[in-house]
Structures are given as C-alpha cells and as structure tokens.
Amino acid sequence: MWSAEEINLLALRSPSDCWDVVLEILSITDDDWIITNLGAGPIENMLAFKPEITISMIENEYTNNSKLQAAIKNTWKNIIPDEVWDRLSEMKSNM
C-alpha cells in the first residue's frame, strides 16, 4: 500500500516524474490489477490536478501503448476539467 500512496503523492508533486514511473511500470507488467490501479490512481490524479500537462503526455503515448489504453479505461472523470475529459474521451472512442 505504501507504493500506491507514494505514486499518488508523486502525481501531485511532479506529474512528469510520475508519468515516467507510470510508463516504466506499464512496460514491465501484464498484471491487470496493476494496470487498472494506474488508471484509477495516479493517472486520474494527474488529470485532475495537473490536467494540461497530463493530457498532452497521454496524447503523445496513447495510440502506441495498449497498456496505457487499458489503464485509461479505468480513469473516471472525478474532478477532471470538462475540456480535458472531452479530449480523453475522444482518444478512447477512436481506439
């Protein structure tokens, strides 16, 4: 549980560093539980609290990363701004 807390704190403090960690984890795991929790945890938090930075990083990676696509399926709107949520929804509908 400590690792989930740390990555979620990193999402708030440094979305770029958190993004690097998320991509590294996605590159080394096939565990659905981990992929799900990346989408519902740090990715959702980055989109909620650092939306413009995060959506740009996602847009650059999304098309070529099936694990990221799977993680994003578990991201809920929460307090993500509407315009960022719309961009994310558009990406998901095109896959």
Residue frames relative to the residue before (quaternion, step in Angstrom):
aa qw qx qy qz dx dy dz
M 1.0000 0.0000 0.0000 0.0000 0.00 0.00 0.00
W 0.5872 0.5904 -0.3779 0.4047 3.60 1.07 -0.63
S 0.6420 0.5313 -0.3384 0.4371 3.58 1.01 -0.74
A 0.6287 0.5210 -0.3354 0.4699 3.61 1.03 -0.71
E 0.6438 0.5123 -0.3210 0.4691 3.57 0.98 -0.79
E 0.6717 0.5120 -0.2986 0.4444 3.58 0.91 -0.90
I 0.6904 0.4657 -0.3012 0.4645 3.59 0.85 -0.87
N 0.6421 0.5060 -0.3338 0.4693 3.60 1.07 -0.61
L 0.6182 0.5061 -0.3419 0.4948 3.60 1.09 -0.58
L 0.6350 0.5261 -0.3231 0.4642 3.58 0.99 -0.81
A 0.5949 0.5740 -0.3549 0.4367 3.59 1.07 -0.72
L 0.7038 0.4514 -0.2582 0.4839 3.57 1.02 -0.76
R 0.7091 0.4727 -0.2542 0.4573 3.57 0.98 -0.88
S 0.8151 -0.0304 0.0916 0.5712 3.56 0.86 -0.96
P 0.2085 -0.8250 0.5113 0.1203 3.58 0.14 1.25
S 0.6202 0.5449 -0.3579 0.4363 3.61 1.03 -0.63
D 0.6661 0.4746 -0.2983 0.4921 3.57 0.97 -0.83
C 0.6331 0.5238 -0.3292 0.4652 3.57 0.99 -0.80
W 0.6239 0.5462 -0.3312 0.4503 3.58 0.98 -0.84
D 0.6421 0.5179 -0.3200 0.4660 3.57 0.97 -0.84
V 0.6519 0.5030 -0.3081 0.4765 3.59 0.99 -0.83
V 0.6387 0.5262 -0.3247 0.4579 3.60 0.92 -0.89
L 0.6835 0.4807 -0.2959 0.4628 3.59 0.84 -0.93
E 0.6291 0.5249 -0.3343 0.4659 3.59 1.04 -0.73
I 0.6511 0.5025 -0.3160 0.4730 3.58 0.91 -0.89
L 0.6591 0.5080 -0.3145 0.4568 3.59 0.89 -0.89
S 0.6647 0.5208 -0.3137 0.4342 3.58 1.02 -0.70
I 0.7725 0.3688 -0.1906 0.4805 3.59 1.12 -0.53
T 0.7284 0.3963 -0.2549 0.4974 3.60 1.21 -0.03
D 0.1718 -0.7309 0.6474 0.1308 3.48 -1.36 0.50
D 0.4248 0.7258 -0.4373 0.3187 3.55 1.35 0.13
D 0.4178 -0.7402 0.4741 0.2298 3.58 -0.51 1.22
W 0.6232 0.5497 -0.3441 0.4371 3.60 1.01 -0.77
I 0.6657 0.4869 -0.3025 0.4778 3.59 0.94 -0.86
I 0.6579 0.5083 -0.3116 0.4601 3.59 0.88 -0.92
T 0.6324 0.5318 -0.3175 0.4652 3.59 0.97 -0.85
N 0.7234 0.4538 -0.2513 0.4557 3.55 0.83 -0.98
L 0.5638 0.5520 -0.3988 0.4673 3.60 1.16 -0.33
G 0.6757 0.4895 -0.2903 0.4685 3.58 0.99 -0.81
A 0.7333 0.4205 -0.2220 0.4860 3.55 0.96 -0.91
G 0.7104 0.4289 -0.2486 0.4995 3.58 1.24 -0.27
P 0.8608 0.1490 -0.0978 0.4768 3.58 -0.38 -1.20
I 0.6352 0.5128 -0.3611 0.4507 3.63 0.93 -0.68
E 0.6547 0.4980 -0.3102 0.4765 3.59 0.92 -0.88
N 0.6586 0.5077 -0.3137 0.4584 3.61 0.94 -0.83
M 0.6488 0.5042 -0.3272 0.4666 3.59 0.94 -0.82
L 0.6593 0.5025 -0.3093 0.4660 3.60 0.97 -0.81
A 0.6712 0.5030 -0.2964 0.4568 3.58 1.05 -0.73
F 0.8193 0.2974 -0.1226 0.4747 3.57 0.83 -0.98
K 0.7575 0.1619 -0.1180 0.6213 3.61 1.25 -0.33
P 0.0107 -0.8953 0.4443 0.0310 3.57 0.88 0.97
E 0.7060 0.4798 -0.2998 0.4260 3.61 0.72 -0.93
I 0.6355 0.5132 -0.3240 0.4773 3.58 0.98 -0.82
T 0.7112 0.4930 -0.2610 0.4278 3.54 0.82 -1.07
I 0.6712 0.4934 -0.3294 0.4444 3.61 0.81 -0.88
S 0.6214 0.5354 -0.3464 0.4552 3.59 1.05 -0.65
M 0.6517 0.5035 -0.3170 0.4704 3.58 0.97 -0.84
I 0.6473 0.5141 -0.3151 0.4662 3.57 0.99 -0.85
E 0.6582 0.5239 -0.3178 0.4374 3.59 0.85 -0.92
N 0.6615 0.5167 -0.3066 0.4488 3.59 1.03 -0.70
E 0.7667 0.3842 -0.1728 0.4845 3.58 1.10 -0.65
Y 0.5515 0.7081 -0.3641 0.2487 3.55 1.08 -0.84
T 0.6881 0.5218 -0.3015 0.4041 3.59 0.71 -1.04
N 0.7816 0.3611 -0.1650 0.4811 3.57 0.98 -0.85
N 0.7031 0.4371 -0.2560 0.4990 3.60 1.23 0.11
S 0.2486 -0.8145 0.5086 0.1268 3.57 -0.07 1.29
K 0.6252 0.5266 -0.3506 0.4569 3.60 1.08 -0.56
L 0.6144 0.5145 -0.3423 0.4905 3.58 1.08 -0.66
Q 0.6185 0.5394 -0.3391 0.4599 3.58 0.98 -0.79
A 0.6597 0.4994 -0.3023 0.4733 3.59 0.97 -0.85
A 0.6433 0.5195 -0.3227 0.4606 3.58 0.99 -0.81
I 0.6599 0.5285 -0.3048 0.4386 3.58 0.92 -0.94
K 0.5672 0.5936 -0.3845 0.4220 3.62 1.12 -0.55
N 0.7232 0.4207 -0.2273 0.4983 3.59 1.21 -0.51
T 0.5107 0.6074 -0.4284 0.4321 3.55 1.28 0.36
W 0.1892 -0.7837 0.5849 0.0893 3.55 -0.79 1.06
K 0.6710 -0.5275 0.3417 0.3934 3.56 -1.20 0.50
N 0.0207 -0.8216 0.5691 0.0251 3.59 0.88 -0.87
I 0.7426 -0.3522 0.2676 0.5028 3.64 -0.69 -1.03
I 0.2737 0.7543 -0.5393 0.2553 3.57 1.17 0.56
P 0.5071 -0.6600 0.4497 0.3239 3.61 -0.81 0.92
D 0.6375 -0.5803 0.3581 0.3587 3.56 -1.05 0.81
E 0.6867 0.4934 -0.3082 0.4359 3.59 0.82 -0.93
V 0.6456 0.4884 -0.3153 0.4952 3.60 1.09 -0.67
W 0.6310 0.5252 -0.3260 0.4688 3.58 0.98 -0.81
D 0.6360 0.5273 -0.3278 0.4583 3.59 1.00 -0.80
R 0.6450 0.5082 -0.3199 0.4726 3.61 0.97 -0.80
L 0.6519 0.5046 -0.3087 0.4745 3.58 0.98 -0.84
S 0.6540 0.5180 -0.3011 0.4619 3.58 0.95 -0.90
E 0.6251 0.5363 -0.3275 0.4631 3.57 1.05 -0.76
M 0.6385 0.5152 -0.3248 0.4705 3.58 0.96 -0.84
K 0.6765 0.4992 -0.2995 0.4510 3.57 0.87 -0.96
S 0.6875 0.4866 -0.3029 0.4459 3.59 0.92 -0.76
N 0.6583 0.5062 -0.3082 0.4642 3.60 1.19 -0.40
M 0.6429 0.5208 -0.3336 0.4518 3.62 1.19 -0.06
